[in-house]
Amino acid sequence: MIEIVFLYFLFATAQATYPSYYNITSTGDEQHLYSEVFGMYQRNKKDTGPDFTVYTKMTLSNMEQLIRLQSGTFIITDNVYSNLGNVRLEGQDDPVSNEWEYKSQYGTWKKDPLFKITPLDNPYPYSYIVYSSGLSAKKYPEFLGFYNKTKYTCYDYPVYGKPSQNRKFLRLNSEKRWTLAATEVCE
């Protein structure tokens, strides 16, 4: 089962325009100290204000991480109202930079040239195949097969539908977990 929890990514917008998604990775020392900051962030229209843009991160834990831009500084922190964090980029209008720094275990700031933030337009594929050779295949065979992206969204994520008379859907449920359902409507 895939569990999805929302994390936030904020930054001031001024005149800049930002993509719908960012993916954050690193193969440097930072990945061991702050592994929770890495992953996919999606633009969150609900929490965006006139002076900042919020991005939400998917994770398997219940930790909340925030990325915020104030006066040209991007910060990854656990509090949206804080200017403190363990990962930062200062003096930049665009987060796509190799100047990101992380706080070392000794409290000093170190650059991570391997830190990578990649803008993405749409990371979701057009279709998925749901497959099982075990008990699920015997108990729920009607849910197996191809699922194509529909025009619907659920909690800002795409809903996938099975193209057949007995329509089934792959979507998020109210707990923000991917589920197979008999309707495309969010709970």
N, C-alpha and C positions, 0 to 999 in steps of 0.2 A: 504494500500500500504506500502511496506517495502522500506525504503530509506537506501542505504548503502554508507557511506563516508569512505575514506581511511585515516587511521592514521598510523603513523610509529613507529617502535620499533627497535632501533639500538643497537648493541653491538659488541665489538671487538671480533674476532674469535680465534686468536692465534692458539692453537692446538685443541680447543674444537669443538665438533659437536653438533648442536642443532636440535630439532625436527621441523617439518613443521608448527606446531601451538602451541600456548600457550593460556590458558584461565586464566584470572586474576579475583579473587573474594576476598571479605572480608565481615565479619559481625561485624567488629570493628568500632571504631569512625571514621576511615578514610573514610568509605563508604559515610558518609554524607558530608565531606569536599571536597572530590575529586572523586565523583561518575563517572566522565567522563573517568577515567583511567581503569575502569573495563570492561571486555568483552573479546572477542576472537581476537587474533592476528595471522595473517598468514604470513609466510615467504614471503618476497617480493624480488624475484631474480633480478628484474630490477634495484633496488636501492642499492643492496648489493655491497660493495667494497672489496678490498683485505684484509683490516684490520678490517672489521666490517660486521655484518649481520643486515639487516633491516627486521622488521616485520610490517605489516600493520593491523590496527584495523578497524573493522566494527562498525559504530555508527549511530544513528539517528540524530545526530547534525552535524554541520559543523566545529566542533572543531578539531584541529589537536594535537595529543599527540604523543610524541616520547619516545622510550625507547632506551637507549644507554649504552653500556658497554665500559668504558675506564679504563684501568689499574685495572681491577677487580671490577669496580663499575657500577651498573645498575642504570639508572636514568629515571624517567618518567618526561618529560618536554614538553613544547609547541614549542621548537626550536631545530632542529636537530644539530645545531652548538653550542649549549649551554651546559655547564657543570652544570647548575643550574636547579633545579626542586623541586617539592613538595613531591615527593615520591622517595626513593632511597634504594639501597642495596650496602653496601661498603665491599670491601675485600673478595669477593666471585667469584669463577669461574663459578658457576652454579646459575641461578636465582631462582631455586626451593629451597627456604630457608624460615625459619620463623623469619629471622632477618631484614625484611623490616622495614623501618622507614618512617614516614610522618611528614611534617612540621605542627605543631599545629597552631591554630589561633593566638598564641602569638609569633610565630617565632622560637620556640624551636623544636628539633627533638624528636619524640616519637616512640617507637617500636610498631608495630601492630602484635602481635602473631597470629591474625586471618586472616592476609593477606595470600592469597594462590595463587600461580602460578603453573598451572598444564600443563605439556607437553602433547600434543596430536599428534598422527600420522595422523589421518584424521577424523575431526569432522562432515563430511558431510554424511548423510545417503545414502543408495543405492537407495532409491525411496521416492517419495512424492505422496500424493493423493490430487488433486485439486477438491474441492467440493463447490457447491453453491446451495442454495434452493431459491434464490431470482431472481432478474432481469438478473443477469449474466448467470444463468442456462438457461433461455429462449433465451437470445440474443446470447450467445456463447457456446452452448452445446458441440461443437467439441473440446473445450479446457478442458473439465472436464474429470477426470479419473486419471489413474496411469501414473506417469512419472518416468522412470528409468535413473540412471546416465549413460551418454554416455562417449566415449573416448575424447570428445571435452571439451575445456575450453573456457571461455570468461572472459577476465580481471582477469585471474588466479583463477577463480571460476568454479566449474563443471557446465556443461550443462546437463539438464535432458530432455529426449525425451519420447514422448508418443508412445508406440509400436502399431502402426496401419498403414494402407495404407495412411491415411491422416495425416502425421506426424506433430506434434506440439511440441514446445520446451519451457521449463522453463529455463531462463538464465538471466544474467545481460544485461541491455541495456547500451547505451553510457553514460547515466547519473548515472551509477552504481546502478541501481534499478532493483530488480527482476521483470521480465515481462514474459508474455506468448507470444510466437512468432511463425511465420510460418517457420522460418529457424534457424539453429543452429549457423549461422555465426554472429560474433560480428559486430555491426554497426560501 
